[in-house]
Amino acid sequence: MRAINWLGLIGGVASIALVVLSPYIPWWRLTVGEDLFVVNTSPFNFNFNFLGSSFTIPVILALNLSSILMLLISGMIMIVYSLNPSKTYSKRLLYFAYKKPMYSVILFLTGIIILTLTLNLMFNFNIPIHGDSQVSISNVAQATTIILPVKTSFYWPLWFAILTAIMCIAARIYHKNIK
Amino acid sequence: MDKISIFLALINLIVATGPMLSILVIYISNPIEVIVPSEVQGLSETLGSFGGTLQTIELVNVTYNPDSRTITLLFSVISGLDIDLRIDSITADIVCATHGYTLGHASLMSPVTLVPHIKSYLTVQSHWTYEAEQHIKGQHNGESTINVNLANIAVNVDGVVIQTSQPVTLTNIPIGSLEG
């Protein structure tokens, strides 16, 4: 019977599914007020909306495109490897592909942590990584204070991405058992 | 290094650098836009529209019901933004502008949605206390109108609360029926 690395196959398909899903459901969302200011983000998509105005930042678009292509290609390579795990070239395919979902998750979470820490340290905006808070902006000259309710949440594609990364790492470990 | 390793290394290189290089080539004449796109200009216009909206607030009508000691202020506002804005609440203290005496606490009767570029109306109501009525009878006897300050104003717009301790003066508020 032909050997198949099922963990790798699931990981590869999940990687592609993750890229397809991410434009529709963000990994992380920041909302100020009742949708007055919204940021939807994932490694593959960044959507910014302020009082009905939205725009794209080209440098982030480039990073998103790189992430999309990287995970799509690694997903396909993972599938090719999983269907032929005992070929001489398979190990190289596996080594190329198995770390990519993990990198996506780690880089994304690092980016979110750095963003919230920066806003906290530089502007004293207490923005949680996941949860609710209030940000107060005072203008002493105009005797005005603006209180902004801030809500941040992780969405299920992030957990799906973590699961995908675990599957791919498990495929790497399981590879040792394939003759 | 075999062909597969070279192929995979090339994929890594192209995918990691290709989109970024493409963006840099597209914006070669204005590299700043790679980080700060021209649409940010639209953002400042949006902020300007928000400020402009505040400037269109106008007191249209004031009525006073002596039986219930209720003063009703009708404001009009035109939203310059392209999205609906929901005013959930407005609260303020009504203070006699001459004597600094607190006459009552005003609040928005019901939430209002500001439709873009169309005049909307906000009805703010305040119940004057018995002491406020006595103040007017005692200190403003013979006057048909008084000036009041709206102090400690707090406006809740789509969950965002804007508070100001800068008072807003409303002139010629009718009090004819309260005269002692």
Interface residues (C-beta under 8 A of the other chain):
Chain A: V32 G33 E34 D35 L36 F50 L51 G52 S53 F55 T56 I57 P58 V59 L61 A62 L63 L65 S66 L69 M70 I73 I77 Y89 R92 L93 F96 Q142 A143 T144 T145 I146 I147 L148 P149
Chain B: D2 I4 S5 L8 I11 N12 V15 A16 G18 P19 M20 S22 I23 I26 Y27 E33 V34 I35 V36 P37 E39 V40 G42 L43 E45 T46 L47 S49 F50 L81 D82 I83 R86 V157 D158 G159 V160 V161 I162 Q163 T164 S165 Q166
